[in-house]
Each structure stands twice: as structure tokens, then as C-alpha cells.
């Protein structure tokens, strides 16, 4: 195999020409990662070169882990770094041939785990491949407004998150940050002043009578107040959801910074509360803090066990006052749905509305065959896809008013499962 990494001599014996060429290759590799979506500046390239010099690289594994320690700071970046490393450090002169063999063109099927990563790396290594199509070279960049309406072509609205390039993902994140979430308000037990309210406010009436010395007692009225319900997000970050986990975190961050009383939880093999971390305004700092705290990223899935922990430790704290629960998962449980039906029933009875968001619904031929899916489906009030911007816009509309589109889908799938 033609390999860019030579057998380097020990420190102090490396020729200066070879040393400078190797440093230039490291800089090019950092630029590749930056073009693929990692936020790496010139300082990171300098740190990477210095780290390689200090480590005394002699094997391919040494180079991999040295660069990894400097350039990767979140778990969701590891797969992108791994694929870019094994492609770049083979032979940059035959990149085009390797890309044509190893990275097939995106055809919309998205049936492989590497589809998203391949699209972003293809765009970074071969400029012009996988970029947003344009009718002519002078066309302006696509602009997205707060209502999720796009240009006439609507290029991003229907595109799957797993097939987006780095530029398209940035545009999608910007759109998510600008979404307004108009939750339908609910009546609360707290009463508020209302001139036409059905109940008389005795305290306010007596206070008003003091202004006239008690000769007149103007009647003050009150009615039940209105307030958006609490929102609880339970998001699956297991390996089967890895293509969407990064975008879902941006989705949860946008929710947490758009309104109050949003509680966020991540689960794979264990449950992690990330509510406070996602309340940071800076999305990069928030996601970096989440990555450090979550130990089971892209691992297995134990939906029943994690829901049992949520119901036991957190349900009474966060599911009060008619909370709405968003369950984001594909329903694939490595424990075969053991105890899942019981915990889903308890969760459903503890909240006002339970909405299941499943990216597998992007397939027209989706059928509820897995045991986990069969256990979850009977206990949800709404069943919706969440794989592109259009589906998230539909979710925002469903949360603002009563919608039965997801209920019809749930009913049809329930008949298929039966």
C-alpha cells in the first residue's frame, strides 16, 4: 500500500526537508477536517504539528492517536476523523480514485451508517462534489427564514439529515435556531386578574375599596391563567441513531433557549440529564459540555432500563402541570423490549401528551416488526418522522395546535402490528 506516512527516524535525525513536508501534510489534513465541518483554526494545526514532533511518530497508530488527541474534542466527531484519517494518509495523489471506489454518490437511500460522513468528506476532498446545486454560477446562496421556507427549489427542506454536506448542515442548524415554538397554552391552577373573569377576587376588591374609604366596593374578578406546558425531551444517542444525534442535539439546544421549562435527557445504555448544559447560549460550548458528560455515546440501547430509571427518579420532578414528552428514538432495543411496555405505560399516564419521533419513518415501507417498536407504539399519542427540516416544521405546527396526522399514522401502524 502506498502510504504517505514514512518510517521516521528518531528525534534529531529526521531530515529538515522531510520534516517540513510532513508538517505541510498535517496542515492539509487539518484543513480537510475543517472543510468537513470540524471547527478547527490555525492554532489547532500548529498544535498538531508540535504534538507529532514531541510524540516521535514511528507507526501509523502513533500518528492516529496523536492527531486524535489534538483535533477531536467531542464524541460525535470521532467517526468523521477516523474516516478522514484512513483516506487521507494513504496517498493524496489517488484521492479521486479512492473516493470513487470507497464513497459512492448519495442516492437518497441512506441505508448505510457511513452515508453522512462520506458525503461531508467527499465535499471536503473534492470541491464541487456534493455541493448545493445551482442553476447558474452567479446565483446567490440559499437564504432561510424563521418559518422554514427556502428558495424556490426548496433544496434543504426535504433533504435527509444523514445525506447533508457540511454547508447544508450549517444551514440546517441556523434554521433550527430560528424556529419559533408556539406551544398551545394550558389552563393552570393559578388565577390571574381578569375584568370579565367568572370568579370574584375578594382580596383585590377589598384593597380597591380602601381608595374610597369603604363607601364603594368595586368588584374585581379573576380567571384561570394560561401557560405553555413543560416540555421533556428523551433522546436516543445509541449507535443506530448516530447519523442524527448531532442534529438532534442542536434541535434540543434550540428548544432549551427558546422557552422556559424544557428538560433534556439523553439515553443509550444509561440515562443522563443534560438540561443545564444545553441552556448555555453558545451552542459549541453546550455540545462540548454534553460530550464530556455523556459516557455511552454511540453504544447500545437499553430503552426499557433507561425509562425505568427516568420514571423512578425524574418523572415526579419534571412531568408536573401537564408536561408534553418528546421521545426521540428508533425503537431498536438490544434487550428485546424487556420491561419496555410497562415503563411506556407508566410514562404515558404521567404526562399530558406523549409524542414519538422516529427517523425510521422516512422509509415508505416502514413496518413495526421490532419488539421495542411494538412495545412503544400502543402508548404514544402521536407518531411522527424526524429526519429533515420539513418534519421538524411539521412538529412545531403540531405542538401549536391539535393535529391528527400523526395519530392516523399511529393507527395504521398499530393495525399492521396487530
C-alpha positions as CSV (number, residue, x, y, z in Angstrom):
1,X,0.0,0.0,0.0
2,X,1.3,3.4,-1.0
3,X,1.4,5.3,2.3
4,X,2.0,8.9,3.0
5,X,3.5,8.2,6.4
6,X,7.2,7.3,6.1
7,X,9.3,5.4,8.6
8,X,10.6,8.3,10.5
9,X,13.9,8.2,12.2
10,X,14.3,9.1,15.9
11,X,14.1,12.7,17.1
12,X,17.0,14.8,16.0
13,X,17.8,12.5,13.0
14,X,14.9,13.5,10.8
15,X,16.0,15.5,7.7
16,X,14.7,19.0,7.6
17,X,13.1,18.6,4.1
18,X,11.2,15.5,5.2
19,X,10.2,17.2,8.4
20,X,8.7,20.2,6.6
21,X,6.9,18.1,4.1
22,X,5.3,16.0,6.8
23,X,4.3,19.2,8.7
24,X,2.7,20.5,5.5
25,X,0.7,17.3,5.2
26,X,-0.6,17.7,8.7
27,X,-1.7,21.2,7.9
28,X,-3.5,19.9,4.8
29,X,-5.2,17.2,6.9
30,X,-6.4,19.9,9.4
31,X,-7.8,21.9,6.5
32,X,-9.6,18.8,5.3
33,X,-11.3,18.3,8.6
34,X,-12.2,21.9,8.8
35,X,-13.8,21.7,5.4
36,X,-15.7,18.6,6.5
37,X,-17.3,20.5,9.4
38,X,-15.0,20.4,12.4
39,X,-14.3,23.8,13.9
40,X,-10.5,23.9,13.7
41,X,-8.5,27.0,13.4
42,X,-4.8,27.7,12.5
43,X,-3.9,27.2,16.2
44,X,-5.0,23.6,16.0
45,X,-2.8,22.9,13.0
46,X,0.2,24.3,14.9
47,X,-0.7,22.2,18.0
48,X,-1.0,19.1,15.8
49,X,2.5,19.6,14.2
50,X,4.1,20.2,17.6
51,X,2.4,17.2,19.1
52,X,3.7,15.0,16.3
53,X,7.2,16.3,16.9
54,X,7.0,15.7,20.6
55,X,5.5,12.2,20.3
56,X,8.2,11.0,18.0
57,X,5.9,9.3,15.5
58,X,7.2,5.9,14.2
59,X,4.0,4.0,13.5
60,X,0.7,4.7,11.9
61,X,-1.2,4.1,15.2
62,X,1.0,6.7,16.9
63,X,0.1,9.3,14.3
64,X,-3.6,8.4,14.5
65,X,-3.9,8.8,18.3
66,X,-1.6,11.9,18.5
67,X,-3.7,13.8,16.0
68,X,-6.9,12.4,17.5
69,X,-5.9,13.8,21.0
70,X,-5.4,17.3,19.5
71,X,-8.1,17.6,16.8
72,X,-11.1,15.7,18.3
73,X,-12.9,17.2,21.3
74,X,-16.4,15.6,21.0
75,X,-17.5,12.0,20.7
76,X,-19.7,12.8,17.7
77,X,-16.5,13.9,15.7
78,X,-14.7,10.6,16.1
79,X,-16.3,8.7,13.1
80,X,-15.6,11.7,10.8
81,X,-12.0,11.9,12.0
82,X,-11.5,8.2,11.6
83,X,-12.8,8.0,8.1
84,X,-10.8,11.1,7.0
85,X,-7.6,9.8,8.5
86,X,-7.7,6.4,6.8
87,X,-8.5,8.1,3.5
88,X,-6.0,11.0,3.6
89,X,-3.0,9.2,5.0
90,X,-2.9,6.5,2.3
91,X,-2.0,8.6,-0.7
92,X,-3.3,12.1,-1.6
93,X,-2.3,11.6,-5.2
94,X,-5.0,8.9,-5.8
95,X,-7.8,10.5,-3.7
96,X,-10.1,10.8,-6.6
97,X,-9.8,7.1,-7.5
98,X,-10.3,6.2,-3.8
99,X,-13.3,8.4,-3.4
100,X,-15.0,6.8,-6.5
101,X,-14.4,3.3,-5.1
102,X,-15.0,3.9,-1.4
103,X,-17.5,6.7,-1.2
104,X,-20.5,6.1,-3.5
105,X,-22.7,9.0,-4.6
106,X,-25.6,9.8,-2.3
107,X,-28.7,8.3,-4.0
108,X,-31.2,9.1,-1.2
109,X,-31.4,5.6,0.2
110,X,-29.2,6.4,3.2
111,X,-29.1,2.7,4.2
112,X,-25.5,2.7,5.4
113,X,-24.1,4.2,8.6
114,X,-21.3,6.0,6.8
115,X,-23.5,7.8,4.3
116,X,-23.5,11.2,6.2
117,X,-19.8,11.1,6.8
118,X,-18.9,10.1,3.3
119,X,-20.9,13.0,1.9
120,X,-19.1,15.5,4.0
121,X,-15.7,14.1,3.4
122,X,-16.3,13.8,-0.4
123,X,-17.3,17.5,-0.4
124,X,-14.1,18.5,1.5
125,X,-11.7,16.4,-0.6
126,X,-13.4,17.0,-4.0
127,X,-14.7,20.6,-4.1
128,X,-17.8,20.8,-6.2
129,X,-18.9,17.3,-5.4
130,X,-22.0,17.1,-3.2
131,X,-22.4,20.9,-3.0
132,X,-25.7,22.6,-3.3
133,X,-26.8,22.6,-6.9
134,X,-27.3,25.9,-8.6
135,X,-28.9,26.9,-11.9
136,X,-26.0,29.2,-12.7
137,X,-22.7,30.2,-11.2
138,X,-23.9,33.7,-10.3
139,X,-26.7,32.5,-8.1
140,X,-26.7,33.8,-4.5
141,X,-26.5,31.5,-1.5
142,X,-29.8,30.0,-0.3
143,X,-31.4,32.0,2.4
144,X,-33.6,30.5,5.1
145,X,-36.1,32.5,7.1
146,X,-37.7,31.8,10.5
147,X,-40.7,29.9,9.0
148,X,-38.5,27.3,7.4
149,X,-39.3,28.4,3.9
150,X,-36.5,28.1,1.4
151,X,-35.7,29.2,-2.1
152,X,-37.9,28.2,-5.0
153,X,-36.1,24.9,-5.3
154,X,-36.6,24.1,-1.5
155,X,-33.3,22.1,-1.6
156,X,-32.9,21.6,2.1
157,X,-36.4,21.3,3.4
158,X,-36.9,17.7,2.2
159,X,-33.3,16.5,2.4
160,X,-32.4,13.9,5.0
161,X,-30.0,15.0,7.7
162,X,-27.9,11.9,7.0
163,X,-27.3,13.0,3.5
164,X,-26.4,16.6,4.1
165,X,-23.0,18.1,3.4
166,X,-21.2,20.3,5.9
167,X,-22.6,23.5,4.3
168,X,-26.1,22.1,4.3
169,X,-25.8,21.0,7.9
170,X,-24.7,24.6,8.9
171,X,-27.7,26.0,7.1
172,X,-30.0,23.5,8.8
173,X,-28.6,24.3,12.2
174,X,-29.2,28.0,11.5
175,X,-32.8,27.2,10.6
176,X,-33.3,25.2,13.8
177,X,-32.0,28.1,15.9
178,X,-34.6,30.5,14.3
179,X,-37.6,28.3,14.7
180,X,-40.4,29.7,17.0
181,X,-42.1,27.0,19.0
182,X,-45.6,28.2,19.7
183,X,-46.8,25.7,22.2
184,X,-50.5,25.6,22.8
185,X,-51.1,27.1,26.3
186,X,-52.9,25.3,29.0
187,X,-55.0,26.4,32.0
188,X,-53.2,26.5,35.3
189,X,-54.5,26.4,38.9
190,X,-53.1,29.9,39.4
191,X,-55.6,32.7,38.9
192,X,-54.9,36.0,37.3
193,X,-56.8,39.3,37.2
194,X,-59.4,39.4,34.5
195,X,-62.1,42.1,34.3
196,X,-64.5,39.5,32.8
197,X,-63.4,36.5,34.9
198,X,-66.0,34.1,36.3
199,X,-64.7,34.4,39.9
200,X,-64.7,37.4,42.3
201,X,-61.3,38.3,43.7
202,X,-62.2,39.3,47.3
203,X,-58.7,40.4,48.3
204,X,-58.3,42.7,45.3
205,X,-61.9,44.1,45.9
206,X,-61.2,45.0,49.5
207,X,-57.9,46.6,48.6
208,X,-59.7,48.7,45.9
209,X,-62.4,49.7,48.5
210,X,-59.7,51.4,50.6
211,X,-59.3,54.1,48.0
212,X,-62.8,55.3,48.6
213,X,-62.8,54.9,52.3
214,X,-65.0,51.8,52.2
215,X,-68.1,53.6,50.7
216,X,-67.8,51.8,47.5
217,X,-66.6,48.3,46.9
218,X,-65.7,47.7,43.2
219,X,-65.8,44.1,42.4
220,X,-62.5,42.7,41.0
221,X,-62.6,39.4,39.0
222,X,-60.1,36.7,38.1
223,X,-59.8,33.7,35.9
224,X,-57.5,30.7,35.4
225,X,-54.2,31.7,33.9
226,X,-52.7,30.3,30.7
227,X,-49.2,29.0,30.4
228,X,-47.3,26.7,27.9
229,X,-46.8,23.3,29.4
230,X,-43.4,21.9,30.4
231,X,-41.5,20.0,27.7
232,X,-39.5,16.9,28.4
233,X,-37.2,15.5,25.6
234,X,-35.8,12.0,25.8
235,X,-33.3,11.5,23.0
236,X,-31.6,8.2,22.0
237,X,-27.9,8.6,21.3
238,X,-27.1,4.9,20.6
239,X,-25.2,3.6,17.6
240,X,-28.3,3.1,15.4
241,X,-29.1,6.8,15.9
242,X,-25.6,8.2,15.3
243,X,-26.5,9.7,11.9
244,X,-29.0,12.0,13.6
245,X,-27.6,12.5,17.1
246,X,-25.6,15.7,16.3
247,X,-28.6,17.4,14.7
248,X,-31.0,16.3,17.5
249,X,-28.6,18.0,20.0
250,X,-28.9,21.2,18.0
251,X,-32.7,20.7,18.0
252,X,-32.7,20.3,21.8
253,X,-30.4,23.3,22.3
254,X,-32.8,25.4,20.2
255,X,-35.7,24.3,22.3
256,X,-33.9,24.9,25.6
257,X,-33.0,28.5,24.6
258,X,-36.4,29.3,23.0
259,X,-38.6,28.8,26.1
260,X,-38.5,28.0,29.8
261,X,-39.3,24.7,31.5
262,X,-37.5,22.4,29.0
263,X,-35.9,19.3,30.5
264,X,-33.5,17.3,28.3
265,X,-32.3,13.7,28.8
266,X,-30.0,11.5,26.7
267,X,-30.0,7.8,26.9
268,X,-28.2,4.8,25.4
269,X,-27.2,2.2,27.9
270,X,-27.9,4.7,30.8
271,X,-29.8,7.9,31.4
272,X,-28.1,11.3,31.5
273,X,-29.7,14.6,32.4
274,X,-28.2,17.4,30.2
275,X,-30.8,20.1,30.9
276,X,-28.4,22.6,32.5
277,X,-25.7,22.0,29.9
278,X,-28.0,22.8,27.0
279,X,-29.1,26.1,28.5
280,X,-25.8,27.7,27.6
281,X,-26.3,30.3,24.8
282,X,-23.2,29.2,22.9
283,X,-24.1,26.0,21.1
284,X,-20.4,24.9,20.7
285,X,-19.8,25.2,24.5
286,X,-23.1,23.4,25.2
287,X,-22.4,20.5,22.9
288,X,-18.8,20.2,24.2
289,X,-20.0,20.0,27.8
290,X,-22.6,17.4,26.8
291,X,-19.9,15.3,25.1
292,X,-17.8,15.3,28.2
293,X,-20.6,14.3,30.5
294,X,-22.2,11.5,28.4
295,X,-20.3,8.2,28.6
296,X,-22.4,6.0,26.4
297,X,-22.3,7.8,23.1
298,X,-22.9,5.6,20.0
299,X,-23.2,2.5,22.1
300,X,-26.0,0.0,22.7
301,X,-29.6,0.8,23.5
302,X,-31.5,-0.2,26.7
303,X,-34.7,1.7,26.3
304,X,-36.7,-0.2,28.9
305,X,-34.0,0.2,31.6
306,X,-33.4,3.9,31.0
307,X,-37.1,4.6,31.0
308,X,-37.5,2.7,34.3
309,X,-34.8,5.0,35.7
310,X,-36.5,8.1,34.4
311,X,-39.9,7.0,35.8
312,X,-38.3,6.2,39.2
313,X,-36.1,9.3,39.7
314,X,-37.3,12.1,37.4
315,X,-41.0,11.7,36.5
316,X,-42.4,13.4,39.6
317,X,-39.9,16.3,39.2
318,X,-40.4,17.2,35.6
319,X,-43.8,15.7,34.5
320,X,-46.0,18.0,36.6
321,X,-48.5,20.6,35.2
322,X,-49.4,18.7,32.1
323,X,-46.0,18.1,30.6
324,X,-45.5,17.2,26.9
325,X,-42.9,14.4,26.3
326,X,-40.9,14.0,23.1
327,X,-39.4,10.6,22.8
328,X,-36.7,10.6,20.1
329,X,-35.7,7.0,19.3
330,X,-35.8,4.4,16.5
331,X,-37.2,1.8,19.0
332,X,-34.5,-0.7,18.4
333,X,-33.7,-2.2,21.9
334,X,-30.8,-4.6,22.4
335,X,-32.8,-6.2,25.3
336,X,-35.6,-7.1,23.0
337,X,-38.1,-4.7,24.6
338,X,-37.8,-6.3,28.1
339,X,-40.0,-4.3,30.5
340,X,-40.5,-1.6,27.9
341,X,-44.2,-1.9,27.6
342,X,-44.7,-1.5,31.4
343,X,-42.5,1.6,31.5
344,X,-44.0,3.2,28.5
345,X,-47.5,2.8,30.0
346,X,-46.3,4.5,33.2
347,X,-44.7,7.3,31.2
348,X,-47.9,7.8,29.2
349,X,-50.0,8.0,32.3
350,X,-47.7,10.6,33.9
351,X,-47.8,13.2,31.1
352,X,-50.5,15.0,29.1
353,X,-49.2,14.1,25.7
354,X,-46.5,11.7,24.5
355,X,-45.1,12.2,21.0
356,X,-42.8,9.6,19.5
357,X,-40.3,10.9,16.9
358,X,-38.7,8.2,14.8
359,X,-36.3,8.8,11.9
360,X,-37.1,5.3,10.6
361,X,-40.5,6.7,9.4
362,X,-38.6,8.3,6.5
363,X,-38.9,4.9,4.7
364,X,-42.2,4.4,2.9
365,X,-42.1,0.7,3.6
366,X,-41.6,1.0,7.4
367,X,-43.3,-1.7,9.4
368,X,-43.4,-2.2,13.2
369,X,-41.7,-5.5,13.3
370,X,-39.1,-5.0,16.1
371,X,-40.2,-5.9,19.7
372,X,-39.2,-2.5,21.0
373,X,-41.3,-0.7,18.4
374,X,-44.3,-2.9,19.1
375,X,-44.0,-2.1,22.8
376,X,-43.8,1.6,22.4
377,X,-46.4,2.2,19.7
378,X,-49.6,1.5,21.7
379,X,-48.6,4.0,24.4
380,X,-48.0,7.1,22.3
381,X,-50.4,9.9,21.4
382,X,-48.6,10.9,18.2
383,X,-46.1,9.2,16.0
384,X,-44.0,11.3,13.6
385,X,-40.9,11.2,11.5
386,X,-38.0,13.5,12.4
387,X,-35.3,13.2,9.7
388,X,-35.3,16.6,7.9
389,X,-36.3,20.2,8.4
390,X,-39.7,19.7,6.9
391,X,-40.6,17.1,9.5
392,X,-39.4,19.4,12.3
393,X,-41.5,22.2,10.9
394,X,-44.5,19.8,11.0
395,X,-43.7,19.0,14.6
396,X,-43.7,22.7,15.5
397,X,-47.1,23.1,13.9
398,X,-48.4,20.0,15.7
399,X,-47.3,21.4,19.1
400,X,-49.1,24.7,18.5
401,X,-52.5,23.2,17.7
402,X,-54.2,19.8,17.8
403,X,-53.2,17.7,14.8
404,X,-54.3,14.2,14.0
405,X,-51.9,13.4,11.1
406,X,-49.5,11.6,13.5
407,X,-52.5,9.8,15.1
408,X,-53.6,8.5,11.8
409,X,-50.1,7.1,11.1
410,X,-50.0,5.5,14.5
411,X,-53.4,3.9,14.0
412,X,-52.4,2.5,10.6
413,X,-49.1,1.1,12.0
414,X,-51.0,-0.3,15.0
415,X,-53.3,-2.3,12.7
416,X,-50.2,-3.6,10.9
417,X,-48.6,-4.7,14.2
418,X,-51.8,-6.4,15.3
